[in-house]
Amino acid sequence: MPGPKSVLIWDRLRNWLRTAKSLCPPEEAKEFRLDSLENQITALENECSGDYQWIGFCHNDLQYGNIMIDEETNVLTIIDYEYASFNPVAYDIANHFCEMAADYHSSKPHILDYSRYPDVDEQKRFVKTYLNISGEEPDAEVVENLLQSIEKHTLASHLVWGLWGIISDHVNDIDFDYKEYARQRFEQYWHKSAILTS
């Protein structure tokens, strides 16, 4: 893709945090701990930036509703690029894994089920297949480094979509419980953050 290949995720997080703070009444901002998120974003950026960064053009919203497969030809088409930008590939894959918790066709599409998050074997299979696109078997160290980076970037995914949920709750009239969705994403952020930083 043309244009500068600079990472957008951290600027997006800070911009969406400012927007969320401007839209939320004080009690809601307190409930979602918005005042603590600037420091969390900075710490996470520092943590993730220390890793090997494979930057690529990322979809940034790669959930099953944005992946179309022609049943006759098996041709895969990805749609809905409104959030696309250059980012760490680990972020895009982490976001895809997080989206596996969603069932947007259920009677409660805002409810996430993290038991559906891929286990370590499934993550490894996905990453090996992804890296095998070159036609060569990926090196075990490369696979492991990418898996570790993906794990850290799940935190960024939870923050992005948590803030998106708060903002959307204030600006959208679509029948979707954005606030509950945001609550679940932030709960996962704090839960996983405690595990990864302990």
C-alpha positions as CSV (number, residue, x, y, z in Angstrom):
1,M,0.0,0.0,0.0
2,P,1.2,3.5,-0.7
3,G,1.8,6.1,2.0
4,P,3.9,6.2,5.2
5,K,4.2,2.9,6.9
6,S,4.0,4.2,10.4
7,V,2.0,2.4,13.1
8,L,-1.4,4.0,13.8
9,I,-2.6,2.0,16.8
10,W,-1.2,4.1,19.6
11,D,-2.4,7.4,18.1
12,R,-5.8,5.8,17.6
13,L,-6.0,4.7,21.2
14,R,-5.0,8.1,22.5
15,N,-7.5,9.9,20.2
16,W,-10.3,7.5,21.1
17,L,-9.5,7.9,24.8
18,R,-9.8,11.7,24.4
19,T,-13.1,11.3,22.6
20,A,-14.5,8.9,25.2
21,K,-13.5,11.2,28.0
22,S,-15.3,14.1,26.3
23,L,-18.5,12.1,25.8
24,C,-18.7,10.4,29.2
25,P,-20.3,11.8,32.3
26,P,-18.0,11.7,35.3
27,E,-19.5,8.6,36.8
28,E,-19.2,6.6,33.6
29,A,-15.6,7.8,33.1
30,K,-14.9,6.6,36.7
31,E,-16.6,3.2,36.1
32,F,-14.4,2.5,33.0
33,R,-11.3,3.9,34.7
34,L,-10.7,6.2,31.8
35,D,-8.3,8.4,33.9
36,S,-5.9,5.5,34.2
37,L,-5.8,4.5,30.6
38,E,-3.3,7.1,29.3
39,N,-0.6,5.5,31.5
40,Q,-1.8,2.0,30.5
41,I,-1.5,2.9,26.8
42,T,2.0,4.4,27.2
43,A,3.1,1.3,29.2
44,L,1.6,-1.0,26.6
45,E,3.2,0.9,23.7
46,N,6.6,0.7,25.4
47,E,6.2,-3.0,26.1
48,C,5.1,-3.9,22.6
49,S,7.6,-1.6,20.9
50,G,10.4,-3.4,22.5
51,D,9.6,-6.5,20.5
52,Y,10.6,-7.2,17.0
53,Q,8.0,-5.3,15.0
54,W,6.7,-6.7,11.7
55,I,4.7,-3.8,10.4
56,G,2.2,-4.4,7.6
57,F,-1.0,-3.2,6.2
58,C,-3.6,-4.5,8.6
59,H,-7.3,-4.8,8.4
60,N,-7.7,-4.1,12.2
61,D,-11.3,-5.5,12.3
62,L,-10.9,-9.0,11.0
63,Q,-14.0,-10.6,12.5
64,Y,-15.9,-13.4,10.7
65,G,-18.5,-11.0,9.3
66,N,-15.7,-9.3,7.3
67,I,-14.4,-12.5,5.7
68,M,-16.4,-13.7,2.7
69,I,-15.8,-17.1,1.1
70,D,-17.2,-18.1,-2.3
71,E,-18.6,-21.6,-1.7
72,E,-18.0,-22.7,-5.3
73,T,-14.5,-21.4,-5.8
74,N,-13.3,-21.1,-2.2
75,V,-12.0,-17.6,-3.1
76,L,-11.7,-15.6,0.1
77,T,-12.5,-11.9,0.1
78,I,-12.0,-9.5,3.0
79,I,-14.4,-6.6,3.2
80,D,-14.9,-3.5,5.4
81,Y,-11.6,-1.6,5.5
82,E,-12.8,1.4,7.5
83,Y,-10.3,0.8,10.3
84,A,-7.4,-0.4,8.1
85,S,-3.9,1.1,8.5
86,F,-0.3,0.1,9.0
87,N,0.2,-1.6,12.3
88,P,2.1,-4.5,13.8
89,V,1.0,-7.7,12.2
90,A,0.8,-9.1,15.8
91,Y,-2.0,-6.6,16.6
92,D,-4.1,-7.7,13.6
93,I,-3.8,-11.4,14.5
94,A,-4.4,-10.6,18.2
95,N,-7.6,-8.7,17.2
96,H,-8.7,-11.6,15.0
97,F,-8.2,-14.1,17.9
98,C,-10.2,-11.8,20.2
99,E,-13.0,-11.6,17.7
100,M,-13.4,-15.4,17.9
101,A,-15.2,-14.7,21.3
102,A,-18.1,-12.9,19.4
103,D,-21.3,-14.3,17.9
104,Y,-22.8,-11.3,16.2
105,H,-25.7,-13.4,14.9
106,S,-27.0,-14.4,18.3
107,S,-29.9,-12.8,20.2
108,K,-27.3,-11.0,22.4
109,P,-24.6,-10.1,19.9
110,H,-22.8,-7.9,22.5
111,I,-22.1,-10.8,24.8
112,L,-18.6,-12.3,24.3
113,D,-17.6,-15.8,25.2
114,Y,-13.9,-16.0,25.8
115,S,-14.0,-19.8,26.1
116,R,-14.0,-19.6,22.3
117,Y,-10.7,-17.8,22.2
118,P,-8.2,-20.1,20.4
119,D,-6.0,-22.3,22.6
120,V,-2.2,-22.3,22.3
121,D,-2.3,-25.2,19.8
122,E,-4.8,-23.4,17.5
123,Q,-2.8,-20.1,17.8
124,K,0.4,-21.9,16.8
125,R,-1.3,-23.6,13.9
126,F,-2.7,-20.3,12.7
127,V,0.7,-18.5,13.0
128,K,2.6,-21.3,11.3
129,T,0.1,-21.3,8.4
130,Y,0.3,-17.5,8.2
131,L,4.1,-17.5,8.2
132,N,4.1,-20.4,5.7
133,I,2.8,-18.1,2.9
134,S,6.3,-17.7,1.7
135,G,6.3,-21.5,1.0
136,E,9.0,-22.2,3.6
137,E,8.5,-23.8,6.9
138,P,8.7,-21.0,9.5
139,D,11.5,-21.1,12.1
140,A,10.3,-22.2,15.6
141,E,11.8,-19.1,17.2
142,V,10.0,-16.8,14.7
143,V,6.7,-18.6,15.5
144,E,7.3,-18.3,19.2
145,N,8.3,-14.6,19.0
146,L,5.2,-13.8,17.0
147,L,2.9,-15.7,19.4
148,Q,4.4,-13.7,22.4
149,S,3.9,-10.5,20.5
150,I,0.3,-11.4,19.7
151,E,-0.4,-12.1,23.3
152,K,0.7,-8.6,24.3
153,H,-1.2,-7.0,21.5
154,T,-4.5,-8.6,22.7
155,L,-4.4,-5.9,25.4
156,A,-4.4,-3.2,22.7
157,S,-7.3,-4.9,21.0
158,H,-9.3,-4.9,24.2
159,L,-8.6,-1.2,24.8
160,V,-9.4,-0.2,21.2
161,W,-12.8,-1.9,21.1
162,G,-13.6,-1.0,24.7
163,L,-13.1,2.7,23.8
164,W,-15.0,2.1,20.5
165,G,-17.9,0.7,22.6
166,I,-18.0,3.7,24.9
167,I,-17.9,6.2,22.0
168,S,-20.5,4.2,20.0
169,D,-22.8,4.1,23.0
170,H,-22.9,7.9,22.9
171,V,-23.2,8.5,19.2
172,N,-25.0,5.5,17.6
173,D,-28.7,4.6,17.6
174,I,-28.1,1.0,16.4
175,D,-29.7,-1.7,18.6
176,F,-26.5,-3.0,20.2
177,D,-25.5,-2.8,23.8
178,Y,-22.3,-0.9,23.2
179,K,-21.7,-0.1,26.9
180,E,-21.9,-3.8,27.9
181,Y,-19.7,-4.7,25.1
182,A,-17.2,-2.1,26.3
183,R,-17.5,-3.4,29.8
184,Q,-16.5,-6.9,28.7
185,R,-13.6,-5.7,26.6
186,F,-12.2,-3.7,29.6
187,E,-12.8,-6.6,32.0
188,Q,-10.7,-8.8,29.6
189,Y,-8.0,-6.0,29.4
190,W,-7.6,-5.8,33.2
191,H,-7.8,-9.6,33.6
192,K,-5.2,-10.3,30.9
193,S,-3.0,-7.3,31.9
194,A,-2.7,-8.7,35.4
195,I,-1.7,-12.1,34.0
196,L,0.8,-10.7,31.5
197,T,2.5,-8.3,33.8
198,S,2.7,-10.5,36.9
